[in-house]
Amino acid sequence: MFELMFTSFPVIIRYFQLRRRGEAMTVWNMKTAVYLWLLLAFFLFLTIFYFHQKSYSGIVPFRTVSVVAQTSGPVTEINVINGQRVETGDVLFRIEDSSQRAALAQAEAQFDQITADEDKARETLRVSQAEEAAAQIELENLRVDLSEARTLLERQVGREDDVRNLQAQVSEAEAHVAAMRAQVDLSETELTQTIPARRKAAETAVESAQVALDHTVVRSFTDGVVTQLVLGEGSPATTLILSPAMVIIPDRPADTPIRIVAGFSQIARSTLYEGMPAEIACNSNADINFRDSVLPAKVVGIQPAVASGQVIPGARLVDPDSLAERGSLVVYFELEYPEHEAMMLDGTGCIVQTYTNNIPGIGGHVVAATGIIKAVGLRIKVWGMLLSGIGLAGGGH
């Protein structure tokens, strides 16, 4: 409509010329002015709609956190309600934990048993070392006796039977010393390897049992607002991610700017660019006095792929002809002024209007100037939205 109004001056001029001359206005004497009007309107339409792209699919995306129990069992206590704010570490609900407590007590008992076994092994080592020392002393005494018996036999004052008996006793004593040495080594192995390994396994069992017990207390891992709470005391807690106990809407990170996402026609790829100025009008920002209803923004990124072309491994080959719907070009926007971020409601729908101003020369100034028509049209849409109460009506890109 505005395009037709702005390009209608050839017809208006021709009309006043005919009136000044006193001639009647006919199709014949108006045809040139009408053709010129249509030609100007066509080029103005082309310039405006090509260089100043609009999208009705803008949205302020946000994430949610699904709260799912790590263990199953009946719920014994619920500490939150819908709409309640929670902080990281707050208890959300508790699950019946008698079996987990029993498992922890058993694991701790096994750990105490290993401590007792370690004390016993240490005493056994001391006894084995003492027995080894006594056997070593006895062996040395027998070796001295054997040496003396051999000396007496060489001097022909001793008996050969005594030497043989002492040799047998020395061999028996050596075997006994070796057995005591093996017992000491076994006790040392028990203390340095076996028991530490058992202790490590017992510590792991205690930690595992403690973790299982901790899982019966479900806590929040983020700051946010609880919503869609479906649990009640006595309800069975489920570990299925598709059936969360509740959903938490986390707070926006203070150091991360809000990004508005909008889908544009793929044809717009040739005119969209990072840093491109834009305006955003969202349903939740509509105001009767028009204050902060249209917010300045800029393009900060363009997704390098169109979602409809994504190929997912499957049993069937992808036929391009089956992809009849052409996907949108996803573009990311940020508000020019950080103070406007507090006005944005997560999930709200928006109209996004971009303006081309990167063309050099006089022609670029003309193209940039035509953006005023789009800006006026955007504001009229917001005004119409307020009157109709149906939101930012429109479709497509």
Summary of the structure (lengths in Angstrom):
residues: 397
radius of gyration: 44.8
end to end distance: 18.5
largest distance: 171.7
contacts: 1101
relative contact order: 0.15
helix: 51%
strand: 18%
